[in-house]
Amino acid sequence: MKAMGSNTRGPDPAVPATELAGWTFAALFRAIKVVRPDRPIHPQGVSFDGELTRKGDGPQVSGLDWLDSPGVEPVKARFSRSVGLPPSFPDILGLALRINPSGAAADVLFASTGWRFPARFALIPRRSVSDAALTTLMPYQGQYGPVLLGLRTLQRPADGSTGDWVLELCFAKPAGQWVRAGELRLRETPGAPDTPLRFNPLEHPLPDAGTYPWTRRLRERSYRAAQQPAPHSPRNSSHTRGPFALTERKPMATVSKVFNSPAEEVWKVIADGWLYSGWVVGASRIRAVDAQWPDKGSRLHHSVGAWPLVINDSTSVADVEPGRSLELVARVWPAGEAKVLITIEDQGMQCRVTMAEDAVRGPGKFVPKPLRDALILARNRETLNRLELMAAGGAGS
């Protein structure tokens, strides 16, 4: 199925509102992390193992190929309360699923909402899951339009007893009737610790399920803020990704975005050196490209600036893993040199593209890091926006 992101180039009036909401949620989560550094929301959870059964035989289809085909898949799950209030108080209930955790995993997040329209788009505090409706709140993009997923409890073990927690899996159009599509069975392991898994449906999307740009804008920054490792946490003390060591003290300025295009379409744009000035902010023209580009050691010659104030220089490939990562040394003297790492994570009909960059030589290295990072992040966000548009439009093919 073709990638389902919109290719329209006209202005979207919803962009400013969803961008603002996304920044607001992220700021709120960062503030809560001051007192809850590890998990600002859903701080404590109960872990489950189980399986999800898809019927795939109903007269109505959702438009999500994965959901409309029969099958049984293992799942890991985490049930939690958003604020973390005691069970005697109402709270926003959450159930996070990781489907097929040992393979091409997919994450789905459910929260307590209403079941009927329009209450299915409102978070509703509940005391118990027994009488709670759980929905994805935000729709997936199916072949025939937006699709919500929902869960309702069919069977719940009594407190202190063992047994399966059984829920019916349903789907619906935003204002339509719910259609039963399968069954979810979960089993709690007594005494098992809370799972360390961090669930993120943008990084682990459902197969063949598109994500609307407005839902990404609402979610992406807040997820990043909420799941950022806590200071002084062992997970944050030192980690390496590709050729760059990202440490707590001097991390590279990093931006990331989920594209509604397959990884191979994005790589085609990156691998065509003559398209470099079309998506890299600051590059005004390409003067020459080595025939071996983007092999290790190859180089492209570009110009930076607006005519007549144009500076000629070059960018070389320090390392490459075709289709997955590209490490560049970008020269723009007299400003200096920068190292850039571009990585592509395949997510089926989507992919996550990440850019990490920092100055390594020249005057640019002496710009205070907070200011330097702010400039790099702003430029590379626009760079990823341009790259996404070019990949969606078929450039490089």
Number of C-alpha atoms within 10 A of each C-alpha: 8 12 18 20 17 12 13 10 7 6 7 9 8 10 14 12 12 18 17 13 17 22 18 15 19 21 16 15 23 20 15 16 20 12 10 15 21 17 18 21 17 18 16 17 19 18 24 22 17 19 18 22 18 21 17 19 12 13 6 12 17 24 18 22 17 15 24 18 14 14 13 14 13 18 23 21 26 25 20 22 25 19 15 18 15 10 11 9 11 16 21 21 26 22 23 23 25 24 22 17 14 9 8 13 18 21 22 20 21 20 27 31 25 19 19 14 13 11 12 23 19 15 17 18 18 20 17 15 16 15 12 20 21 28 29 23 21 21 21 23 19 19 17 11 15 20 23 23 26 26 25 21 19 14 14 16 13 9 6 6 9 13 13 17 19 19 21 19 24 21 24 18 19 20 12 12 13 17 19 19 24 23 20 23 21 22 18 17 12 12 8 10 10 15 14 9 12 13 19 20 20 23 19 21 22 25 17 23 25 25 26 17 17 17 16 18 20 22 22 21 22 21 19 15 19 25 19 16 16 17 14 10 11 10 11 14 14 13 13 9 9 15 11 16 13 18 13 13 8 10 17 23 21 18 19 20 21 22 28 26 26 21 22 20 22 28 21 18 22 23 17 15 23 19 18 20 16 19 21 17 18 14 20 20 19 20 13 13 19 14 11 12 18 25 18 16 15 17 23 22 18 25 20 20 14 12 9 6 8 14 16 17 18 19 20 21 20 20 19 19 13 13 18 16 19 25 24 23 20 23 21 20 16 11 13 15 20 19 21 22 23 20 22 24 17 19 24 19 23 30 24 21 22 19 24 21 24 21 25 15 15 15 13 19 16 11 11 9 17 10 10 16 19 11 12 20 20 12 15 22 18 14 18 22 14 16 24 22 20 21 23 21 14 13 17 17 12
